[in-house]
Amino acid sequence: MAKLDSTKAAKQLTSILAFLSGLLLLTIFLILGFVYVHLFGVPNSNVSEEISEKKEVAKIDTNFVQLWTAPADWRIMKLEPEEQKLVKYGKELIAHTSEYLGPKGSVKQISNGMNCQNCHLNAGTQPWGNNYFAVQANYPKFRERSGSVENQVKRVNDCFERSLNGKALDSTSREMKAILAYIKWVGSDVPKKTTPRGAGIFKVKGLKRANDPEKGRLIYEQKCQSCHQANGEGILAENGKSYTYPPLWGNNSYNHGAGLYRISNFAGYVRYNMPLGATYERPQLTDEEAWDLAAFVNSQPRPTKDLSKDWPNITGKPFDHPFGPYADPFSEQQHKYGPYKPIKEWKEAHKKQTNSK
């Protein structure tokens, strides 16, 4: 009888253990299922649609991948000794132009106190920062503004006479030779007659409306005034020879013949480089803000220049060149502030009509 009771107890224990084991397994499966759903969610059509939408939003902008970069500094050591000196001096002149060629320059006094680097960021090597990447590969070249084939000497002196509102640099001077040597070095890897991605200034998509200087004023006050000051005069360095932050208008800024006086150029320049600290990877302005800011800055007073010899063929004037006469029927006001689409469409239709004759 005792043996039967023992057997019965063993069977009951086995059943209990089996039940507990099953319950433990079920609990484990439930826990794993909960963890999976928590981490990955429940797959359904709505989730798939959301994932698809997110992929579209996160689509990579190919304008900002695989951008060209300047040669590494250590490569200068591979140059001949004299060329090394010229390249290094050229970089110094670009970065600290006013120290040598400004109103109190140690070599000559032929410019307004700004540095080339104020417009050509990081000594002309910043992607989409008005850099020199494509200069060596494409000059000499024909330019509509002068109506002639220009060499690099002419291009450099255009900057001195327009952006630096000064005088031309002697083409035989050591300073000109150094600047040309540096520009050549920056573009030394670029194949002839090509323009690498990231060269020059990014072309910002235009607005459907006219650019608004008043909206731009508000943006300037919020994001630019702390460096460039309320009257756009910039901040002069302690040595009194150059600017810590350059003037954006007024007597010591670029004149109205400079490239940045075209609103499209200024908008592209600030879109991915300003305010201080912004880059194409971490921009701080929207397209709309960049256009309106450009309209505000370029509506402020600045030095003038005789442009009577510019654009001998007026059909070659860009859509946002703010001074007539024009081949098209649009006003100076619209050429300066937009909207630009009607002007571009007219120019394209006129070009096709001319080519068909």
C-alpha positions as CSV (number, residue, x, y, z in Angstrom):
1,M,0.0,0.0,0.0
2,A,2.9,2.4,0.9
3,K,4.4,1.5,-2.5
4,L,1.2,2.6,-4.3
5,D,1.1,5.9,-2.4
6,S,4.7,6.5,-3.3
7,T,4.1,5.9,-7.0
8,K,1.0,8.1,-7.0
9,A,3.0,10.9,-5.3
10,A,5.7,10.6,-7.9
11,K,3.2,10.9,-10.8
12,Q,1.6,13.9,-9.2
13,L,5.1,15.5,-8.8
14,T,5.9,14.8,-12.4
15,S,2.7,16.3,-13.5
16,I,3.3,19.4,-11.5
17,L,6.9,19.8,-12.8
18,A,5.6,19.3,-16.4
19,F,3.0,22.0,-15.8
20,L,5.5,24.4,-14.3
21,S,7.9,23.7,-17.2
22,G,5.2,24.4,-19.7
23,L,4.2,27.6,-17.9
24,L,7.9,28.7,-17.8
25,L,8.3,28.1,-21.5
26,L,5.1,30.0,-22.3
27,T,6.3,32.9,-20.1
28,I,9.7,32.9,-21.9
29,F,7.9,33.0,-25.3
30,L,5.7,35.8,-24.2
31,I,8.6,37.8,-22.8
32,L,10.6,37.3,-26.1
33,G,7.5,38.3,-28.1
34,F,7.1,41.5,-26.1
35,V,10.7,42.4,-26.5
36,Y,10.6,41.8,-30.3
37,V,7.5,44.0,-30.7
38,H,9.0,46.7,-28.4
39,L,12.2,46.8,-30.5
40,F,10.9,46.2,-34.0
41,G,7.2,46.9,-33.9
42,V,4.4,44.9,-35.6
43,P,5.0,44.5,-39.3
44,N,2.0,45.8,-41.3
45,S,1.3,47.8,-44.4
46,N,1.1,51.1,-42.5
47,V,4.5,50.7,-41.0
48,S,5.9,49.8,-44.4
49,E,4.4,52.9,-45.9
50,E,5.9,55.0,-43.0
51,I,9.3,53.5,-43.6
52,S,9.1,54.2,-47.3
53,E,8.1,57.8,-46.6
54,K,11.1,58.2,-44.2
55,K,13.4,56.9,-46.9
56,E,12.2,59.5,-49.3
57,V,12.6,62.3,-46.8
58,A,16.1,61.1,-45.9
59,K,17.2,60.9,-49.6
60,I,20.8,61.9,-50.0
61,D,21.5,65.2,-51.8
62,T,24.2,64.4,-54.3
63,N,25.3,68.0,-54.4
64,F,27.0,67.6,-51.1
65,V,28.7,64.2,-51.4
66,Q,32.1,63.4,-52.8
67,L,33.1,67.1,-53.0
68,W,36.5,68.0,-54.3
69,T,39.1,69.0,-51.7
70,A,42.4,70.9,-51.9
71,P,45.7,69.1,-51.7
72,A,47.0,68.4,-48.3
73,D,49.6,70.9,-46.9
74,W,52.3,68.3,-46.6
75,R,52.3,68.0,-50.4
76,I,53.9,71.4,-50.7
77,M,57.1,69.8,-49.6
78,K,57.3,67.9,-52.9
79,L,57.6,71.2,-54.8
80,E,60.9,72.8,-55.7
81,P,62.2,75.1,-52.9
82,E,61.5,78.3,-54.8
83,E,58.0,77.2,-55.7
84,Q,57.4,76.2,-52.1
85,K,58.2,79.7,-51.0
86,L,55.9,81.2,-53.6
87,V,53.0,78.9,-52.7
88,K,53.3,79.6,-49.0
89,Y,53.6,83.3,-49.6
90,G,50.6,83.2,-51.9
91,K,48.5,81.5,-49.3
92,E,49.6,84.2,-46.8
93,L,48.6,86.9,-49.2
94,I,45.2,85.4,-49.7
95,A,44.6,84.9,-46.0
96,H,46.0,88.2,-44.8
97,T,45.8,90.5,-47.9
98,S,45.5,93.7,-45.9
99,E,48.6,93.1,-43.9
100,Y,50.6,93.4,-47.1
101,L,48.5,95.3,-49.6
102,G,45.8,97.1,-47.5
103,P,45.6,100.8,-46.5
104,K,48.5,100.2,-44.1
105,G,50.1,97.3,-46.0
106,S,53.8,96.5,-45.6
107,V,54.3,96.0,-49.4
108,K,51.9,98.4,-51.1
109,Q,48.7,100.2,-50.2
110,I,46.3,99.3,-53.0
111,S,43.1,97.8,-51.4
112,N,40.3,98.5,-48.9
113,G,41.4,96.5,-45.8
114,M,39.5,93.4,-46.6
115,N,41.3,90.1,-47.2
116,C,40.8,87.8,-50.2
117,Q,39.9,85.2,-47.7
118,N,36.8,87.2,-46.6
119,C,35.2,86.1,-49.9
120,H,37.3,83.0,-50.7
121,L,36.9,81.1,-47.5
122,N,39.7,79.1,-45.8
123,A,42.2,80.7,-48.2
124,G,40.1,79.6,-51.2
125,T,39.8,75.9,-50.3
126,Q,36.3,75.7,-48.6
127,P,33.9,73.5,-50.7
128,W,31.1,75.8,-51.9
129,G,33.0,78.7,-50.2
130,N,33.9,80.5,-53.4
131,N,37.1,78.5,-53.7
132,Y,39.8,78.3,-56.4
133,F,39.4,74.6,-57.3
134,A,38.5,75.2,-61.0
135,V,40.6,78.3,-61.8
136,Q,43.8,76.6,-62.9
137,A,41.9,74.0,-65.0
138,N,39.8,76.6,-66.9
139,Y,41.9,79.7,-67.4
140,P,42.6,81.3,-69.8
141,K,38.9,81.5,-70.8
142,F,36.4,83.7,-72.5
143,R,34.2,85.8,-70.1
144,E,31.2,87.7,-71.2
145,R,31.7,90.5,-68.7
146,S,34.8,91.7,-70.5
147,G,33.9,90.2,-73.9
148,S,37.4,88.8,-74.1
149,V,39.6,85.8,-73.3
150,E,41.0,86.4,-69.8
151,N,44.1,85.0,-68.1
152,Q,44.5,84.5,-64.4
153,V,46.3,87.9,-64.0
154,K,43.2,89.6,-65.2
155,R,41.0,87.5,-63.0
156,V,43.1,88.3,-59.9
157,N,43.1,92.0,-60.6
158,D,39.4,92.0,-61.1
159,C,39.2,91.0,-57.5
160,F,41.6,93.7,-56.4
161,E,39.6,96.4,-58.4
162,R,36.1,95.2,-57.5
163,S,35.9,93.1,-54.3
164,L,38.8,94.9,-52.6
165,N,37.8,98.2,-54.3
166,G,41.4,98.9,-55.0
167,K,44.0,99.1,-57.7
168,A,45.4,96.4,-60.0
169,L,48.5,94.5,-58.7
170,D,51.6,94.6,-61.0
171,S,51.6,91.4,-63.1
172,T,55.4,91.1,-62.7
173,S,55.5,91.5,-58.9
174,R,56.4,88.8,-56.5
175,E,53.0,89.1,-54.9
176,M,51.2,88.4,-58.2
177,K,53.5,85.4,-58.9
178,A,52.9,84.1,-55.4
179,I,49.1,84.3,-55.7
180,L,49.2,82.6,-59.1
181,A,51.5,79.8,-57.7
182,Y,49.1,79.2,-54.8
183,I,46.0,79.1,-57.1
184,K,47.8,76.7,-59.4
185,W,48.7,74.5,-56.4
186,V,45.1,74.5,-55.0
187,G,43.8,73.3,-58.4
188,S,46.8,71.0,-59.3
189,D,44.7,67.8,-59.3
190,V,41.8,69.1,-61.3
191,P,41.7,67.8,-65.0
192,K,41.9,70.5,-67.7
193,K,38.6,72.0,-68.7
194,T,36.6,70.5,-65.9
195,T,34.8,71.9,-62.8
196,P,34.8,69.6,-59.9
197,R,31.8,69.2,-57.5
198,G,32.0,71.8,-54.8
199,A,33.9,74.4,-56.8
200,G,32.9,78.0,-56.6
201,I,29.5,79.0,-55.1
202,F,26.5,76.8,-54.8
203,K,23.6,77.8,-57.0
204,V,20.6,78.2,-54.7
205,K,17.1,77.5,-56.2
206,G,15.3,80.8,-56.9
207,L,12.2,82.0,-55.2
208,K,8.8,82.3,-57.0
209,R,8.5,85.8,-55.6
210,A,10.8,88.8,-55.6
211,N,13.6,88.8,-53.0
212,D,12.6,91.0,-50.0
213,P,15.2,93.3,-48.5
214,E,13.0,94.1,-45.5
215,K,12.7,90.4,-44.6
216,G,16.4,90.2,-45.1
217,R,17.0,93.1,-42.7
218,L,15.3,91.1,-39.9
219,I,17.5,88.1,-40.7
220,Y,20.6,90.3,-40.7
221,E,19.6,91.7,-37.2
222,Q,19.1,88.2,-35.9
223,K,22.0,86.3,-37.4
224,C,24.6,88.6,-38.8
225,Q,24.7,91.9,-36.9
226,S,26.6,90.6,-33.9
227,C,29.7,90.2,-36.1
228,H,29.2,92.6,-39.0
229,Q,27.6,95.3,-36.8
230,A,24.4,97.3,-37.1
231,N,25.7,99.6,-39.9
232,G,27.5,96.8,-41.8
233,E,30.9,98.3,-41.0
234,G,32.4,95.1,-39.6
235,I,34.9,94.9,-36.7
236,L,38.5,96.2,-37.3
237,A,41.3,94.0,-35.8
238,E,43.4,95.4,-32.9
239,N,46.3,96.0,-35.3
240,G,44.2,98.4,-37.3
241,K,45.3,96.8,-40.6
242,S,42.6,94.3,-41.3
243,Y,39.1,93.2,-40.2
244,T,38.2,90.5,-37.7
245,Y,34.8,90.6,-39.4
246,P,34.7,92.4,-42.7
247,P,32.4,95.2,-43.7
248,L,29.4,94.2,-45.8
249,W,28.6,97.6,-47.0
250,G,29.9,101.2,-46.7
251,N,33.2,102.8,-47.9
252,N,35.4,99.9,-47.0
253,S,33.4,97.0,-48.5
254,Y,33.3,95.6,-52.1
255,N,32.0,97.9,-54.8
256,H,29.0,97.3,-57.1
257,G,31.1,95.8,-59.8
258,A,32.1,92.8,-57.5
259,G,30.8,89.3,-58.1
260,L,29.1,89.2,-54.7
261,Y,27.0,92.2,-55.7
262,R,25.0,89.8,-57.8
263,I,22.3,88.6,-55.4
264,S,22.4,85.0,-56.7
265,N,26.1,84.8,-55.8
266,F,25.7,86.4,-52.4
267,A,22.7,84.1,-51.6
268,G,24.7,81.0,-52.6
269,Y,27.7,82.1,-50.6
270,V,25.8,82.7,-47.4
271,R,23.5,79.8,-47.7
272,Y,26.2,77.2,-46.9
273,N,28.8,79.4,-45.1
274,M,27.1,81.9,-42.9
275,P,26.5,82.8,-40.1
276,L,29.9,82.0,-38.6
277,G,30.3,78.3,-38.1
278,A,27.8,77.2,-40.8
279,T,29.0,74.8,-43.6
280,Y,27.3,72.9,-46.4
281,E,27.1,70.0,-43.9
282,R,25.6,72.1,-41.1
283,P,23.8,75.1,-42.7
284,Q,21.9,77.6,-40.6
285,L,20.0,79.5,-43.3
286,T,17.1,78.4,-45.5
287,D,17.0,79.1,-49.2
288,E,14.4,81.8,-48.6
289,E,16.5,83.4,-45.8
290,A,19.6,83.4,-48.0
291,W,17.9,85.2,-50.9
292,D,16.2,87.9,-48.7
293,L,19.5,88.4,-46.7
294,A,21.3,88.9,-50.0
295,A,18.7,91.4,-51.2
296,F,19.1,93.4,-48.0
297,V,22.9,93.5,-47.9
298,N,23.1,94.4,-51.6
299,S,20.5,97.2,-51.2
300,Q,22.8,99.1,-48.8
301,P,25.2,101.9,-50.0
302,R,28.7,100.9,-51.1
303,P,31.5,102.2,-53.4
304,T,30.8,102.5,-57.1
305,K,32.9,101.6,-60.1
306,D,32.9,102.6,-63.8
307,L,31.2,99.6,-65.4
308,S,30.8,101.2,-68.9
309,K,33.2,98.7,-70.5
310,D,31.5,95.6,-68.9
311,W,29.2,93.4,-71.0
312,P,30.0,94.7,-74.5
313,N,27.4,92.2,-75.7
314,I,24.4,92.9,-73.5
315,T,22.8,89.6,-74.4
316,G,25.4,88.0,-72.2
317,K,24.4,89.8,-69.1
318,P,23.3,87.4,-66.3
319,F,19.7,87.3,-65.2
320,D,20.5,89.2,-62.0
321,H,22.9,91.8,-63.3
322,P,21.3,95.0,-61.8
323,F,22.3,97.6,-64.3
324,G,20.9,98.1,-67.8
325,P,20.7,98.3,-70.7
326,Y,19.3,94.9,-71.4
327,A,18.4,92.9,-74.4
328,D,15.2,91.8,-72.7
329,P,12.2,93.9,-71.7
330,F,12.6,93.5,-67.9
331,S,13.4,96.4,-65.5
332,E,16.6,96.9,-63.4
333,Q,14.4,96.4,-60.3
334,Q,13.3,92.9,-61.5
335,H,16.9,92.0,-62.7
336,K,18.2,92.9,-59.2
337,Y,15.5,91.5,-56.9
338,G,13.5,89.1,-59.1
339,P,11.4,87.1,-59.7
340,Y,14.0,85.8,-62.0
341,K,12.1,82.9,-63.7
342,P,10.4,85.2,-66.4
343,I,13.8,86.6,-67.2
344,K,15.4,83.2,-67.5
345,E,12.6,81.9,-69.7
346,W,12.8,85.0,-72.0
347,K,16.6,84.5,-72.3
348,E,16.2,80.8,-73.1
349,A,13.5,81.5,-75.7
350,H,15.5,84.3,-77.3
351,K,18.6,82.0,-77.4
352,K,16.7,79.2,-79.2
353,Q,15.2,81.7,-81.6
354,T,18.6,83.2,-82.4
355,N,20.2,79.7,-82.9
356,S,17.4,78.6,-85.2
357,K,18.1,81.4,-87.7
